[in-house]
Every structure is written in structure tokens, then in C-alpha cells.
Amino acid sequence: MPTVWDKLVKKLFESKSFRFKELEKILVGLGYVKNGPRGSHYGFKKAGCAPITIPYRKETVGRVYVKLVKNAVILYNNGR
């Protein structure tokens, strides 16, 4: 039976639109720490990784930010 984490990651790689809260759950699950907000942007930092900044202006997040989180998931899975 797939876990909530598995469902989120599957949706990340299959869906074109994603909600900020879902990306936040994935990044926190990968060990990132949420900083902010600074204006309309939230930063996510993790030791040894590049910081990721995601705007929170509306419910769905732009594709470029979803791609950043996809890359973080790929790097995390390759490091295991």
C-alpha cells in the first residue's frame, strides 16, 4: 500500500500543477528547513544543498519551482 510520501512524489513527477503546501511537505520530508516568509517568498535550506526559494502568491506553484523540487528528490534518492 503506497504511503502519503509515495503518493506525493508520484504526483510530483506526473502532475503539471502543484500546490505550495504539497511542495512544502516534500521539502520538509527531505530534511529542508523552512525559512520566511520574506515578502511573498519562502526559503528552504538544507546543509550541503543549494537553497530553494518558492513564491507563495497563489495556491498553485509555477513549473520552474516544481522542477527545482523534482531535482531535489532525485538528488536525495541518488544519495541513499
PLY file of the C-alpha trace (Angstrom):
ply
format ascii 1.0
element vertex 80
property float x
property float y
property float z
element edge 79
property int vertex1
property int vertex2
end_header
0.00 0.00 0.00
1.52 3.36 -1.02
2.29 5.84 1.74
1.38 9.53 1.70
5.02 10.27 0.81
4.90 7.87 -2.16
1.68 9.48 -3.41
3.14 13.00 -3.16
6.32 12.05 -5.02
4.34 10.21 -7.69
2.11 13.26 -8.16
5.20 15.48 -8.32
6.51 13.58 -11.33
3.15 13.11 -13.07
1.25 16.36 -12.50
1.73 19.70 -14.22
0.35 21.79 -11.36
1.26 21.52 -7.73
0.21 23.29 -4.55
2.66 25.15 -2.34
1.70 23.10 0.73
2.44 19.85 -1.13
5.89 21.07 -2.19
6.50 22.21 1.36
5.69 18.72 2.70
8.10 17.13 0.24
10.95 19.53 1.03
10.49 19.17 4.79
10.38 15.40 4.31
13.73 15.61 2.53
15.22 17.42 5.52
14.93 21.03 4.37
14.13 23.71 6.94
11.55 26.35 6.02
12.59 29.99 6.45
10.44 33.01 5.91
8.34 34.40 4.59
10.32 37.22 3.10
7.65 39.13 1.30
5.81 36.53 -0.72
8.69 34.02 -0.86
9.65 31.16 1.41
13.16 29.77 1.54
14.08 26.16 2.23
17.61 25.31 3.36
19.47 22.08 3.96
23.12 21.58 4.86
25.16 20.59 1.82
22.40 21.52 -0.65
21.56 24.65 -2.60
18.73 26.67 -1.02
15.36 26.62 -2.75
13.12 29.69 -2.81
9.44 29.33 -3.70
6.92 32.17 -4.03
3.57 31.85 -2.31
1.33 34.23 -4.21
-1.43 31.86 -5.20
-2.33 28.30 -4.44
-0.52 26.64 -7.36
3.22 26.97 -7.93
4.94 27.64 -11.25
6.55 24.80 -13.18
10.10 26.08 -12.68
9.72 25.70 -8.90
8.22 22.23 -9.25
11.27 21.31 -11.34
13.58 22.51 -8.54
11.83 20.21 -6.08
11.94 17.31 -8.56
15.71 17.77 -8.81
15.98 17.79 -5.00
14.05 14.49 -4.83
16.29 12.94 -7.50
19.45 14.06 -5.66
18.05 12.73 -2.38
17.21 9.34 -3.89
20.63 9.07 -5.59
22.36 9.80 -2.28
20.68 6.92 -0.47
0 1
1 2
2 3
3 4
4 5
5 6
6 7
7 8
8 9
9 10
10 11
11 12
12 13
13 14
14 15
15 16
16 17
17 18
18 19
19 20
20 21
21 22
22 23
23 24
24 25
25 26
26 27
27 28
28 29
29 30
30 31
31 32
32 33
33 34
34 35
35 36
36 37
37 38
38 39
39 40
40 41
41 42
42 43
43 44
44 45
45 46
46 47
47 48
48 49
49 50
50 51
51 52
52 53
53 54
54 55
55 56
56 57
57 58
58 59
59 60
60 61
61 62
62 63
63 64
64 65
65 66
66 67
67 68
68 69
69 70
70 71
71 72
72 73
73 74
74 75
75 76
76 77
77 78
78 79
